[in-house]
Amino acid sequence: MLYLIHGEDTFRSFSKLKELERQFLQQNFIVEKYDAKTFDIENFKINSNPSLFCKDKKLFVLTSLFQKYFSQIMEILNTHSFSIIFYEKEIVQDNNKLTIFQEKGGEIFYFPKPTLAELKKWAREEFKKDNYSIRSIALETLIDFVGDDLWQMRNEINKLKDYKRDSRTIEVEDVLVLVKPKIESDIFKTIRAIANKEKKTALRMIYKHLCRGDSPLYIFSMILYQFRILLILKNLETLPYSQRKNYFNKLPYQIKKEAQKFSAFSFDRLKKIYKKLFQLDLMIKKGKVSPEEGLELLLADI
């Protein structure tokens, strides 16, 4: 039996590896693991010789060895019969090797970075496992804060579960309190310029991001995300004073610092800007405009 597990999403790929290993162990296979530091092709030839197995069945788990040793291992497989799982932490893009692998009867599991829809579905399922639920705006904020790193996402979900053990419903305020966002101060400067209708400053800040190598899509996404957080914080003002103070005191310092600079802006003002951003975001996702055009349309409207 031959398997190849690869892709950028190492959380799901590693989970698949563990699943296959368990299946082999249940069938009384002996599992031997090798990586770039421990692998030696000559020793592998000896260890993979079925005459040395006696009655034992072996599975070889080879991590980050597919690209370098694929041809040599396939040659050994021509003379011996044993089970292998190739585990690669990146994408295997050598189509020739992939074709040969499949012709040998190999099964391929590919795990690309999850899409937004996949992230939402995966996160909701993680909460449901222990009978938790999460509000839609809380889930969007959690994804904004964490991105597509499922390793960190799982840790944050576990923290939120522990925090809301009694009610089992995750609110957006819980995410703001517990999850540390990836915030860049320059993005807040850009946002203040947009909110203040300072077109020249906004243009200069966006140009600075572009010169630094940030993609237009990243810049637009960060602006949208930060305005969403500002709206959420503004909405907290509707809570009773004691509850509002309790949440605000627990917020990360940078969020509190930047939120105070927007205290003069009304909820309606921020909502109007966010609505414009949201509409442009939909147009970008539907392919009606490019991220560059989205930024231009945003700046033209301020």
Number of C-alpha atoms within 10 A of each C-alpha: 12 17 20 22 24 27 20 18 20 21 17 20 22 17 11 17 19 11 11 14 19 14 11 16 14 9 10 12 17 14 16 12 13 16 13 11 8 8 15 12 12 8 9 14 14 11 15 20 16 16 10 10 12 8 8 10 16 21 20 21 21 21 18 18 17 18 13 10 14 15 14 11 17 14 10 16 17 9 9 13 13 15 17 21 23 21 24 22 17 17 14 17 11 9 9 8 15 17 11 14 19 14 10 14 11 16 15 16 14 17 20 15 17 17 10 13 8 12 20 17 11 16 19 18 14 17 20 13 9 11 11 18 20 19 13 14 16 18 20 18 23 25 20 19 20 17 16 17 16 20 13 13 21 16 12 18 20 13 15 23 20 11 14 14 13 8 10 18 16 23 17 19 19 18 23 23 16 17 20 15 18 10 13 11 11 13 18 20 16 23 21 18 19 21 18 14 14 15 18 12 16 21 17 13 19 21 14 14 18 14 10 9 9 13 14 19 16 13 19 21 16 19 19 21 19 21 21 23 18 22 18 18 23 19 12 17 14 10 11 9 10 9 12 16 13 11 16 19 11 14 19 15 11 12 20 14 11 15 17 11 11 16 12 8 13 12 16 11 11 17 16 12 18 20 14 14 23 16 11 23 22 12 15 18 11 10 10 13 16 17 22 15 14 21 21 12 15 17 16 9 11 14
